[in-house]
Amino acid sequence: MELEPPTLNHAAGLRSSPRPVSMDTLWLGYHGLDLPFDEIVAVLRYQPALDGQIVRAYGRVPRGVRAVVVTVTGAYLPARLSVEALRQRWADWRRRDP
């Protein structure tokens, strides 16, 4: 099923590409939502108490949210990928050779 592109909050620094544009970018599982790894400060398990933060950054809480990525700007972004998968990709990026 194809999801509608969200209304993005450009003040939160959200990108508009549907897939990662480089090895340094993490796609969060929703059309138009990716983030450079170096802007991630935490990966949280989704819980409804975070809905207000997600709405402020993304405009809505999309279906299928499994995790929330917190950015250096304080934005809480939804992710369809599992917490474990996101944390593994982030850890792999941090371990790579510069």
C-alpha positions in Angstrom: 0.0 0.0 0.0 1.3 3.4 -1.0 1.2 6.1 1.7 0.5 9.7 0.9 3.5 12.0 1.2 3.3 13.9 4.5 3.2 17.6 5.0 6.7 18.1 6.1 7.9 20.6 8.7 11.0 22.1 7.0 11.9 24.0 10.2 12.5 20.6 11.8 15.1 19.9 9.1 13.2 17.0 7.4 14.4 15.8 4.0 12.1 15.2 1.0 13.7 12.2 -0.7 11.9 8.8 -0.7 15.1 6.8 -0.2 18.5 7.3 1.4 20.6 9.5 -0.8 23.9 8.3 0.7 25.4 5.8 3.1 25.2 8.6 5.7 21.4 8.9 5.5 18.8 6.7 7.2 15.4 6.3 5.6 12.7 6.1 8.4 10.2 4.0 6.4 7.9 6.8 5.2 7.9 8.5 1.9 9.9 11.7 2.1 11.4 11.1 5.5 15.1 10.4 5.9 17.7 11.8 8.2 21.5 12.0 8.2 22.9 9.6 10.8 24.9 12.4 12.5 21.7 14.2 13.4 20.3 11.3 15.4 20.6 11.5 19.2 18.3 8.7 20.3 16.1 5.9 19.0 13.0 5.2 21.2 10.4 2.5 21.1 7.1 4.1 20.0 4.5 4.8 22.6 1.3 6.9 22.4 2.7 9.4 24.9 5.1 10.6 22.2 2.2 11.5 19.7 2.3 15.2 20.6 6.0 15.4 19.9 5.6 13.5 16.6 2.8 15.8 15.5 4.9 18.9 16.2 7.7 17.7 14.0 6.0 15.7 11.3 2.4 17.1 11.2 0.7 13.8 12.1 1.2 10.3 13.5 1.3 8.0 10.5 0.0 4.4 10.7 2.5 1.7 11.5 4.9 3.7 13.7 7.2 1.3 15.6 10.0 3.7 16.7 10.7 7.3 17.2 14.0 9.0 16.2 15.0 12.0 18.2 17.2 14.6 16.3 19.8 17.1 17.4 17.2 19.8 16.9 14.8 18.1 19.3 12.4 16.8 16.6 10.7 13.4 17.3 10.3 11.7 14.0 8.2 8.5 13.4 9.8 5.4 12.0 8.2 2.3 10.5 11.3 0.3 11.1 11.8 -1.6 14.4 13.9 -0.1 17.2 16.4 -2.9 16.9 16.9 -2.4 13.1 17.3 1.4 13.5 19.7 1.0 16.4 21.7 -1.6 14.4 22.0 0.7 11.4 23.0 3.6 13.5 25.6 1.5 15.3 27.0 0.2 12.0 27.3 3.8 10.8 29.1 4.9 13.9 31.6 2.0 13.6 32.4 2.6 10.0 35.8 3.9 8.9 35.8 7.7 8.3 
